[in-house]
Amino acid sequence: MQSQSSLGGERRTQNNVVYLPEELIIEILLRLPVKSLLRFKRVCNSWLSLISDAN
């Protein structure tokens, strides 16, 4: 599956799925309440790693 760059640093695939940079996801997660983070840890392994990371 090929990806292409677009404005703002996100990546899109041929299926038009947007992949956000990890730094942007971290900034979003930092602003969420703990209750939401506990639910979001179950979304995927990469989110689990980001949320569980002590840094």
MARZA-782053 format. One line per field, with one value per residue: y, z, x of N, C-alpha, C, O in turn; residue number from 0. Coordinates in nm, 4 decimals. Atoms other than C-alpha are relative to their C-alpha. Layout:
MARZA-782053
n_Y Y/...
n_Z Z/...
n_X X/...
ca_Y Y/...
ca_Z Z/...
ca_X X/...
c_Y Y/...
c_Z Z/...
c_X X/...
o_Y Y/...
o_Z Z/...
o_X X/...
pos NUM/...
END
This chain:
MARZA-782053
n_Y -0.1159/-0.1201/-0.1165/-0.1260/-0.1095/-0.1102/-0.1135/0.0227/0.1104/0.1301/0.0865/0.0636/0.1175/0.0059/0.0138/-0.1306/0.0045/-0.0985/0.0395/-0.1198/0.0184/0.0420/-0.1181/-0.0607/0.0891/-0.0201/-0.1295/0.0171/0.0863/-0.0732/-0.0902/0.0780/0.0477/0.1342/0.0993/0.0226/0.0687/0.1410/0.0650/-0.0078/0.0966/0.1223/-0.0235/0.0742/0.0164/-0.1214/-0.0933/0.0560/-0.0361/-0.1443/-0.0369/0.0671/-0.0522/-0.0953/-0.1300
n_Z 0.0000/0.0089/-0.0736/0.0558/-0.0966/0.0221/-0.0870/-0.1426/-0.0458/-0.0068/0.1158/0.0488/0.0831/0.1131/-0.0554/-0.0572/-0.1447/-0.0443/-0.1043/-0.0628/-0.0620/-0.1402/-0.0861/-0.0040/-0.0804/-0.1401/-0.0434/-0.0182/-0.1158/-0.1216/-0.0359/-0.0308/-0.1378/-0.0266/0.0322/0.1447/0.0308/-0.0369/0.1086/0.1253/-0.0020/0.0656/0.1431/0.0735/-0.0746/0.0025/-0.0975/-0.1314/-0.0277/-0.0211/-0.1244/-0.1123/-0.0145/-0.1114/0.0469
n_X 0.0828/-0.0812/0.0488/-0.0431/-0.0007/0.0916/-0.0304/0.0157/-0.0823/0.0652/-0.0192/0.1228/-0.0209/0.0915/0.1344/0.0310/-0.0139/-0.0985/-0.0936/-0.0550/-0.1316/0.0056/-0.0080/0.1326/0.0842/-0.0393/0.0541/0.1448/0.0228/-0.0354/0.1090/0.1203/0.0144/-0.0529/0.1033/-0.0060/-0.1257/0.0146/0.0750/-0.0747/-0.1106/0.0471/0.0211/-0.1018/-0.1255/-0.0820/0.0583/-0.0316/-0.1396/-0.0090/0.0673/-0.0661/-0.1357/-0.0065/-0.0496
ca_Y 0.0000/0.3290/0.6411/1.0024/1.3183/1.5952/1.9295/1.9258/1.6228/1.3555/1.0611/0.9210/0.5776/0.4806/0.3987/0.7626/0.6666/0.9434/0.8578/1.1317/1.1836/1.0274/1.3680/1.4996/1.1958/1.2451/1.6125/1.5150/1.2370/1.4716/1.6873/1.4054/1.2997/0.9843/0.7997/0.8443/0.7346/0.4120/0.3338/0.4433/0.2063/-0.0694/0.0870/-0.0576/-0.1632/0.1597/0.3679/0.1341/0.1969/0.5743/0.5961/0.3515/0.5222/0.7130/0.9913
ca_Z 0.0000/-0.1070/0.1009/0.0022/0.1956/0.2390/0.4146/0.7912/0.8046/0.8005/0.5621/0.3477/0.1913/-0.1270/0.0945/0.2127/0.5719/0.7568/0.9613/1.2062/1.3276/1.6685/1.8168/1.7268/1.8774/2.2000/2.2177/2.1773/2.4368/2.6903/2.6879/2.7577/3.0939/3.2550/3.2119/2.8340/2.8265/3.0059/2.7320/2.4478/2.5609/2.4101/2.0624/1.9379/2.0557/1.9459/2.1528/2.4474/2.4225/2.3951/2.6898/2.9083/2.8496/3.1647/2.9630
ca_X 0.0000/0.1553/0.1323/0.1595/0.2387/-0.0122/-0.0123/0.0309/0.2606/-0.0075/0.0172/-0.2651/-0.2840/-0.4644/-0.7646/-0.7606/-0.6735/-0.4874/-0.1781/-0.0844/0.2723/0.3410/0.4274/0.0813/-0.0918/0.1060/0.0049/-0.3610/-0.3406/-0.1774/-0.4908/-0.7372/-0.8809/-0.7416/-1.0725/-1.0508/-0.6866/-0.7765/-1.0290/-0.8008/-0.5245/-0.7402/-0.7552/-0.4270/-0.0825/0.0841/-0.1610/-0.1082/0.2666/0.2241/-0.0152/0.1771/0.5137/0.6089/0.7758
c_Y 0.1237/0.1103/0.1249/0.1077/0.0992/0.1113/-0.0374/-0.1199/-0.1338/-0.0775/-0.0601/-0.1200/0.0066/-0.0147/0.1273/-0.0005/0.0962/-0.0580/0.1263/-0.0290/-0.0319/0.1194/0.0672/-0.0841/0.0185/0.1314/-0.0080/-0.0802/0.0717/0.0898/-0.0731/-0.0390/-0.1448/-0.1079/-0.0335/-0.0764/-0.1487/-0.0767/-0.0066/-0.0948/-0.1285/0.0156/-0.0808/-0.0038/0.1267/0.1048/-0.0486/0.0390/0.1487/0.0407/-0.0582/0.0525/0.1092/0.1382/0.0706
c_Z 0.0000/0.0849/-0.0663/0.1065/-0.0358/0.0961/0.1453/0.0523/0.0085/-0.1286/-0.0373/-0.0858/-0.1180/0.0468/0.0687/0.1529/0.0392/0.1127/0.0548/0.0570/0.1489/0.0946/0.0143/0.0842/0.1479/0.0525/0.0245/0.1262/0.1312/0.0498/0.0425/0.1469/0.0134/-0.0389/-0.1500/-0.0380/0.0325/-0.1061/-0.1278/-0.0046/-0.0721/-0.1505/-0.0835/0.0825/0.0011/0.0967/0.1412/0.0398/0.0303/0.1353/0.1204/0.0256/0.1060/-0.0441/-0.0698
c_X 0.0884/-0.0608/0.0532/-0.0091/-0.1083/0.0373/-0.0207/0.0758/-0.0700/0.0236/-0.1347/0.0383/-0.0960/-0.1442/-0.0454/-0.0019/0.1115/0.0843/0.0641/0.1380/-0.0157/0.0012/-0.1362/-0.0958/0.0307/-0.0568/-0.1504/-0.0282/0.0298/-0.1131/-0.1273/-0.0068/0.0470/-0.1007/0.0005/0.1257/-0.0089/-0.0781/0.0823/0.1188/-0.0380/-0.0190/0.0985/0.1281/0.0849/-0.0549/0.0267/0.1419/0.0142/-0.0576/0.0722/0.1407/0.0020/0.0464/-0.1113
o_Y 0.1408/0.1170/0.1216/0.1015/0.1141/0.0953/-0.1173/-0.1474/-0.2353/-0.0194/-0.0912/-0.1162/0.1000/0.0228/0.1301/0.0810/0.0958/-0.1126/0.1972/-0.1416/0.0172/0.1180/0.1150/-0.0297/0.0231/0.1357/0.0521/-0.0421/0.0455/0.1258/-0.0090/-0.0519/-0.2207/-0.2111/-0.1499/-0.1663/-0.2320/-0.1928/-0.1082/-0.1267/-0.2041/-0.0806/-0.1515/0.0701/0.1559/0.1765/0.0324/0.0799/0.1864/0.1219/0.0054/0.0333/0.2048/0.2366/0.1824
o_Z 0.0905/0.1044/-0.1367/0.1955/-0.1525/0.1768/0.1767/0.1721/0.0328/-0.2315/0.0504/-0.1609/-0.1288/-0.0259/0.1287/0.2142/-0.0220/0.2092/-0.0167/0.0987/0.2146/0.1966/0.1223/0.1611/0.2301/0.1638/0.1194/0.2066/0.2318/0.1675/0.0784/0.2131/-0.0835/-0.0941/-0.1878/-0.1219/-0.0413/-0.1336/-0.1973/-0.1128/-0.1152/-0.2174/-0.1761/0.1799/0.1011/0.1598/0.2303/0.1534/0.1243/0.2064/0.2256/0.1346/0.0983/0.0238/-0.1179
o_X 0.1700/-0.1822/0.1541/-0.0939/-0.1447/0.1289/-0.1088/0.0696/-0.0048/0.0577/-0.2153/0.1358/-0.1754/-0.2362/-0.1529/-0.0709/0.2183/0.0309/0.1350/0.1651/-0.1075/-0.0678/-0.1709/-0.1751/-0.0609/-0.1093/-0.2008/-0.1132/-0.0361/-0.1167/-0.2261/0.0962/0.0473/-0.0625/-0.0128/0.1209/0.0437/-0.0477/0.0816/0.1680/0.0490/-0.0568/0.0586/0.1427/0.1505/0.0228/0.0525/0.1657/0.0841/0.0016/0.0785/0.1946/-0.0751/0.0170/-0.0929
pos 0/1/2/3/4/5/6/7/8/9/10/11/12/13/14/15/16/17/18/19/20/21/22/23/24/25/26/27/28/29/30/31/32/33/34/35/36/37/38/39/40/41/42/43/44/45/46/47/48/49/50/51/52/53/54
END
